[in-house]
Amino acid sequence: MAISRYIATPILGLGSQRGTSTACAALREAVKSGAISYKESYVKGSERLDTIAADVYGDGRYWWVIAAASDIGWALQVPPGTSIKIPELATTLSIIGSTP
């Protein structure tokens, strides 16, 4: 059986990982309900979500946090002028059950 990134899957019997769809849905709901504070911004010029995440969080691998909070989907590059939500990272990770 193949491992899906969309469900909690066992990792060699050592625990489990949270599937991305579960984490993204939890993050979107937390942003909508106000459980996570965020800063609203707009994509400028040739910015990508990974470069924005690197500037804001110090790690471009958290681009998906901005994408999920902004309800963008899985696009690293979005058109200039796109409205994005940049949530507070520590609260975000504690809500979705992840660690940096």
PLY file of the C-alpha trace (Angstrom):
ply
format ascii 1.0
element vertex 100
property float x
property float y
property float z
element edge 99
property int vertex1
property int vertex2
end_header
0.00 0.00 0.00
1.35 3.40 -0.97
1.77 6.15 1.60
-0.57 9.06 1.01
0.29 12.58 2.00
-3.37 13.24 2.72
-3.89 10.98 5.73
-2.06 10.18 8.94
0.34 7.41 7.99
2.55 5.20 10.15
6.28 5.79 9.93
8.12 2.51 10.50
6.13 1.90 13.67
7.77 4.89 15.36
4.76 7.17 15.34
2.69 8.92 12.74
2.78 12.05 10.69
-0.07 14.43 10.07
-1.27 14.41 6.47
-1.06 17.77 4.75
-4.75 18.07 4.00
-5.57 17.63 7.69
-2.98 20.21 8.76
-4.03 22.69 6.06
-7.72 22.34 6.90
-6.99 22.87 10.61
-4.86 25.92 9.79
-7.49 27.47 7.51
-10.20 26.94 10.15
-8.01 28.45 12.89
-7.31 31.53 10.76
-11.01 31.95 9.89
-12.08 31.56 13.54
-9.45 33.98 14.82
-7.53 31.35 16.82
-4.37 32.34 14.94
-3.46 35.96 14.41
-2.06 36.91 11.03
-0.71 39.81 9.05
-2.30 40.51 5.68
0.03 41.40 2.84
0.15 41.45 -0.95
2.58 39.62 -3.20
4.92 42.03 -4.95
6.74 41.65 -8.27
8.49 38.32 -8.58
8.01 37.21 -4.94
7.15 33.58 -4.28
5.62 32.11 -1.16
8.86 30.32 -0.25
10.86 33.55 -0.41
8.23 35.35 1.68
8.30 32.51 4.24
12.10 32.69 4.34
11.94 36.44 5.03
9.18 36.20 7.65
9.87 32.85 9.34
13.56 32.40 8.54
12.76 29.16 6.68
11.30 28.94 3.19
9.98 25.44 3.87
7.02 27.02 5.69
5.59 28.43 2.43
2.69 26.00 2.78
1.60 27.75 6.01
1.06 30.97 4.07
-0.62 29.10 1.21
-3.00 27.25 3.53
-3.85 30.34 5.61
-4.49 32.30 2.41
-6.53 29.46 0.85
-4.23 29.49 -2.18
-3.58 25.80 -2.67
-0.18 24.32 -3.54
1.26 27.13 -5.64
4.64 28.59 -4.73
4.26 31.37 -7.25
1.15 33.51 -7.32
0.41 36.64 -9.36
1.60 40.00 -8.04
-1.12 41.72 -6.03
-2.48 38.46 -4.59
-3.69 38.99 -1.02
-1.97 36.63 1.44
-2.31 35.95 5.15
0.90 35.42 7.08
0.01 33.68 10.37
2.10 33.69 13.53
4.24 30.55 13.16
4.58 29.27 16.75
0.81 29.31 17.35
0.22 27.79 13.92
2.55 24.86 14.60
1.08 24.21 18.03
-2.46 24.12 16.61
-1.59 21.68 13.83
0.59 19.55 16.10
3.96 20.11 14.44
7.37 21.35 15.57
9.81 23.59 13.72
0 1
1 2
2 3
3 4
4 5
5 6
6 7
7 8
8 9
9 10
10 11
11 12
12 13
13 14
14 15
15 16
16 17
17 18
18 19
19 20
20 21
21 22
22 23
23 24
24 25
25 26
26 27
27 28
28 29
29 30
30 31
31 32
32 33
33 34
34 35
35 36
36 37
37 38
38 39
39 40
40 41
41 42
42 43
43 44
44 45
45 46
46 47
47 48
48 49
49 50
50 51
51 52
52 53
53 54
54 55
55 56
56 57
57 58
58 59
59 60
60 61
61 62
62 63
63 64
64 65
65 66
66 67
67 68
68 69
69 70
70 71
71 72
72 73
73 74
74 75
75 76
76 77
77 78
78 79
79 80
80 81
81 82
82 83
83 84
84 85
85 86
86 87
87 88
88 89
89 90
90 91
91 92
92 93
93 94
94 95
95 96
96 97
97 98
98 99
